[in-house]
């Protein structure tokens, strides 16, 4: 399972990368705005800074909603760095843009996936990744993990090579459950990734080992 971090914060990306298990980064317009990155050139520069930090896929989202605009912005983003994956929202124009980019061998991440039908359509158009937002489904009392399982089944039935990128991951159990179901990738916060390392028995066990070692060496 690949681990992506879902942030535009360079410090958090660096910290996750230093752990040695990071495979990529996802961003979205809200995450970019949260870091105060505004204006076309600053946004492009920021994507480049992320690509230079991490040796892995970096999802950069188009803002346009018309087909021509999506293609123009996507081509500009793809030109920035070989790590860039063009992130495109799940709309009819988005599907057409994914089909276009797939023909040009430009990788895409179809975002805002909330149903198996959307994931099927994106895979048929040639998306490299689909991003089902599991946390946002959980927020409205729909089990996000069920959607991951449904998409896994469909992609396995027809051997689609589109990767399932579980997004809107909110906590370490989401990561573990997605791994059990067979999501190809998960994207989550630094906190959710780091939390995988924690267990109180590890802490107390280590404390005991160190205390015994200190006693024995008095
Ligand atoms: C995925 O690519 C999105 O950026 C992200 O996972 C959305 O998560 P949220 O629901 O926590 O905003």
Boltz pocket constraint, residues with backbone or C-beta under 6 A from the ligand:
constraints:
  - pocket:
      binder: B
      contacts: [[A, 6], [A, 26], [A, 27], [A, 28], [A, 111], [A, 131], [A, 133], [A, 135], [A, 136], [A, 167], [A, 168], [A, 169], [A, 187]]
      max_distance: 6.0
